[in-house]
Amino acid sequence: EIAETEMYRSMGLPYSEAFQKLNCFPIRAEYYNSYLHPAKLDDEMEISIWISHWGTTSFTISFSFEKKGTKIILAKGYCRLVCVSIEDKQKVKIPELLRSSLQQFTILD
């Protein structure tokens, strides 16, 4: 979630403002994580995050955790988010501002 928060901040839509500007909220509909290698206390990690799929009302954020300075992948997974209206929590089309802002982070699987 920290990497996701930083991704939004880097595109000029910090969490504190993003969802009011977009008039929607991307909720987590599905979450998958696979732990591949154990991390040890105080291990530094590099976290990669990207958009791996676009739909009409949903998008998927993929991620991987690597032990810093190595090619060892500790964990990887994805989270599918569905955009819902702030007012009635019904599914809505992904706002163009969100889609265009996140485009720089898109690497389709």
Rosetta blueprint (number, residue, H / E / L):
1 E L
2 I H
3 A H
4 E H
5 T H
6 E H
7 M H
8 Y H
9 R H
10 S H
11 M L
12 G L
13 L L
14 P L
15 Y H
16 S H
17 E H
18 A H
19 F H
20 Q H
21 K H
22 L H
23 N L
24 C E
25 F E
26 P E
27 I E
28 R E
29 A E
30 E E
31 Y E
32 Y E
33 N E
34 S E
35 Y E
36 L L
37 H L
38 P L
39 A L
40 K L
41 L L
42 D L
43 D L
44 E L
45 M E
46 E E
47 I E
48 S E
49 I E
50 W E
51 I E
52 S E
53 H E
54 W E
55 G L
56 T L
57 T L
58 S E
59 F E
60 T E
61 I E
62 S E
63 F E
64 S E
65 F E
66 E E
67 K E
68 K L
69 G L
70 T L
71 K L
72 I L
73 I E
74 L E
75 A E
76 K E
77 G E
78 Y E
79 C E
80 R E
81 L E
82 V E
83 C E
84 V E
85 S E
86 I L
87 E L
88 D L
89 K L
90 Q L
91 K E
92 V L
93 K L
94 I L
95 P L
96 E H
97 L H
98 L H
99 R H
100 S H
101 S H
102 L H
103 Q H
104 Q H
105 F H
106 T E
107 I L
108 L L
109 D L
